[in-house]
Amino acid sequence: MLREIINRLRGQVRLRVRCPYPERVLNVCSARNLAFWDLTWEDAETFTCRISRKDFHLLRQAAEKLDCRLEVVGREGVPYALARLRRRQALAVGSIVCGMALVIGSFFIWDIQITGNETVPKEAILQALEHNGVTLGRFGMSLDGEDIRNHVLLELPALSWINVNVSGCRAKVEVRERRPAPALLDRREPCNLVARRDGLVLRVQALGGTAAVLRGMSVTRGQLLISGVEDTAPYGARLTAGLGRVEGRTWYTLTANVPLTEAAKRYTGEEKRLRSLIFGTRRIKFFSNSSIDAGKCDKMTVRTPVCVFGLPLPVTLETETLRFYETEIVACDPAQRQAETGAVLEQYLHSLVDAYGTVTAAQVSSRVRGDVLTVTLTAECREELGTRVPIYTTEEPGGAPG
């Protein structure tokens, strides 16, 4: 492979040699150290081969003394390609201008890549970067990474670190999001631990105050679990923080009514393709805006960035495909409807329980009433029952109803 590249860079000629004594031509090549390759015999007096451009001129001079005929089948390589371009000045100038544009364009930013963000939207980071000069078409060497970092972190408090690294025409932005500090527990504030929902007590661990319930007791929402008032007779009572953990079994019953009919899409077979070119932040449309979105349709957008020799250009080809459809009422499968609704109810159940414990068992059942399917989710959980309530407050404890 490397030898093939070298031969094409310096130029090579494909010859057809006709001679009554072809071995004389081969002996001349050997005596004058003329390299040839890809030798193929056509008959007893004719063969073809490839030889370098320099050795071809030497062989042609030596062949004048031999009774042979040299026929050039083809010329290959860079020197011959450049020679053909000498008469096409416009093409040569255009190639030079394109090459210079690629070289000069590699010093400007044509692509921005963001990594490391999970909760902060990419659009918010791009907007903050644009406010501080990191935009498409900006000269990459003029960016001050430290100045950008300081200003972007002020605009986006959710980020704790950001780094902008310009590599060629691509700006790679790495971010780290700030982790919120956990809420501190005030152990000096007098409070009671009360039940946030009904349940059966499985474990009581009092770290402060006096336990008011025992294992195996049933408690209701708002009932006192650990009291922050300690009896210090004969000196009276002392207020403290009622701290600890009270774990118990809880039960949930969630119900949802869903119809057994739905509007389904029926595609008409009509499609439209809308194409446009995006140069940086500007769009050139190759279609008219009138009556394009008339009717119901699904839109699928495909963006293809334009690259030259692996270098991204600020040009993107966008193709939008519109598939038109009509809606019609169809019947649903009750089993599939039950599975879908049950999954939604389980997701809602976990949003209520995961902050306090785990779901130990769950069961989904359904019942059909006319065109309505009633789906019921019954679950048993093990979770923390207690919630802190200051002693001097009269507010009821919060919690999700079962």
ABEGO torsion letter per residue (X at the ends): XAAAAAAAAAEBBBBBBBBABAAAAAAAAAAAGBBBBGBBBABAABBBBBBBAAAAAAAAAAAAABBBBBBBABBBEAAAAAAAAAABAAAAAAAAAAAAAAAAAAABBABBBBBGBAABBAAAAAAAAAAAGBBBGBBAAABBAAAAAAAAAAABAABABBBBBBBEABBBBBBBBBBBBBBBBBAABBBBBBBABBEBBABBBBABEBBABBBGBBBBBGBBABBABBBAOAAEBBBBBBBEBBBBBBBBBBBBBBBABBBBBBBAGBBBBBBBBBBEABBBBABBABGAABEBBBBBBBBBBBBBGGBBBABBBBBBBBBBBBBBBBBBBAAAAAAAAAAAAAAAAAAAAAAABBBABBBBBBBBBEABBBBBBBBBBBBBABBBBBAABABBBBEBBX
